[in-house]
Amino acid sequence: MSKSKSRNVFIAVCISPAIILFTIFMALPTFEVFRMSLYNWADFQKIRNLSD
């Protein structure tokens, strides 16, 4: 393996955990919040009496 190729593999191995963690804990929740904001949540905000 050439020196530059092994360096690129080393960089990819070092950066991949950060990319995976960023995707799991930042990108996916942000996408889910955006997706949930597209729904109409008015039905869930109605106040109900406990006696009903």
C-alpha positions as CSV (number, residue, x, y, z in Angstrom):
1,M,0.0,0.0,0.0
2,S,1.4,3.4,-0.9
3,K,2.0,6.0,1.8
4,S,-0.7,8.4,0.7
5,K,-3.3,5.6,0.5
6,S,-2.5,4.4,4.0
7,R,-2.7,8.0,5.2
8,N,-6.2,8.4,3.6
9,V,-7.3,5.1,5.2
10,F,-6.1,6.3,8.6
11,I,-7.9,9.6,8.3
12,A,-11.1,7.8,7.3
13,V,-10.9,5.5,10.2
14,C,-10.3,8.4,12.6
15,I,-13.1,10.5,11.2
16,S,-15.8,7.9,10.7
17,P,-16.8,7.5,14.5
18,A,-17.3,11.3,14.7
19,I,-19.5,11.2,11.6
20,I,-21.5,8.3,12.9
21,L,-22.1,9.9,16.3
22,F,-23.0,13.2,14.7
23,T,-25.5,11.5,12.5
24,I,-27.1,9.5,15.3
25,F,-27.3,12.3,17.9
26,M,-27.6,15.5,15.8
27,A,-28.8,14.9,12.2
28,L,-31.4,12.3,12.8
29,P,-33.2,14.0,15.7
30,T,-33.1,17.3,13.8
31,F,-34.7,15.6,10.8
32,E,-37.3,14.0,13.1
33,V,-38.2,17.3,14.7
34,F,-38.6,18.9,11.3
35,R,-40.8,15.9,10.2
36,M,-43.0,16.2,13.3
37,S,-43.5,19.9,12.8
38,L,-45.3,19.2,9.5
39,Y,-48.2,17.5,11.3
40,N,-51.2,19.2,12.8
41,W,-50.9,18.9,16.6
42,A,-54.1,20.8,17.4
43,D,-56.0,17.6,18.3
44,F,-53.5,16.8,21.0
45,Q,-53.7,20.1,22.7
46,K,-57.4,20.0,23.6
47,I,-58.0,20.2,27.4
48,R,-60.2,17.4,28.7
49,N,-61.9,17.0,32.0
50,L,-61.0,14.0,34.1
51,S,-64.7,13.5,34.9
52,D,-65.7,12.7,31.2
